[in-house]
Amino acid sequence: MKDIPNNGGETMLPGVAGGLFEPQGNALERRVLRNMGIAVAGAVIGSLPFAQWRISAGLLVGGLLSLLNHHWLSSSSAAAFSVIAHGTKPRLKLTQYILRYFVVGAVVFFAYKFALVSLAATIAGLCSFVVALFVEAAREFYFAIIHREETS
């Protein structure tokens, strides 16, 4: 009962190779990041022939910021949890954690102010994480149905 396997076949115990605090990330995180990239690419490519260039640019900027924000969040969360798990001195200050919000906000503000992007499309691009979570939920639901045990 010491090792709690997750759906990637790795253990979730802190400090164990392949576990929750592994720098490369677990299978779930890699799938979510991949699904986010696919959602952004699909939205941008799908909007190119039908929408104005500012909409496509907004989807691209929002999607790239979403990917960057996800990376920052996962790395800062891993650093915070390693402090809790191992009792080490925190490498991350609160200002660095909040700085990512200001960076994302500043990029969106200036891109909109210079009329480079559509604000609605940028916000839609920032929502690529939601699409990735729905894809992951559908995947988990599929495997739960396919791999269930017969109770007859």
Rosetta blueprint (number, residue, H / E / L):
1 M L
2 K L
3 D L
4 I L
5 P E
6 N L
7 N L
8 G L
9 G L
10 E L
11 T E
12 M L
13 L L
14 P L
15 G L
16 V L
17 A L
18 G L
19 G L
20 L L
21 F L
22 E L
23 P L
24 Q L
25 G L
26 N L
27 A H
28 L H
29 E H
30 R H
31 R H
32 V H
33 L H
34 R H
35 N H
36 M H
37 G H
38 I H
39 A H
40 V H
41 A H
42 G H
43 A H
44 V H
45 I H
46 G H
47 S H
48 L L
49 P L
50 F L
51 A L
52 Q L
53 W H
54 R H
55 I H
56 S H
57 A H
58 G H
59 L H
60 L H
61 V H
62 G H
63 G H
64 L H
65 L H
66 S H
67 L H
68 L H
69 N H
70 H H
71 H H
72 W H
73 L H
74 S H
75 S H
76 S H
77 S H
78 A H
79 A H
80 A H
81 F H
82 S H
83 V H
84 I H
85 A H
86 H H
87 G L
88 T L
89 K L
90 P L
91 R L
92 L L
93 K L
94 L H
95 T H
96 Q H
97 Y H
98 I H
99 L H
100 R H
101 Y H
102 F H
103 V H
104 V H
105 G H
106 A H
107 V H
108 V H
109 F H
110 F H
111 A H
112 Y H
113 K H
114 F L
115 A L
116 L L
117 V L
118 S L
119 L H
120 A H
121 A H
122 T H
123 I H
124 A H
125 G H
126 L H
127 C L
128 S H
129 F H
130 V H
131 V H
132 A H
133 L H
134 F H
135 V H
136 E H
137 A H
138 A H
139 R H
140 E H
141 F H
142 Y H
143 F H
144 A H
145 I H
146 I H
147 H L
148 R L
149 E L
150 E L
151 T L
152 S L
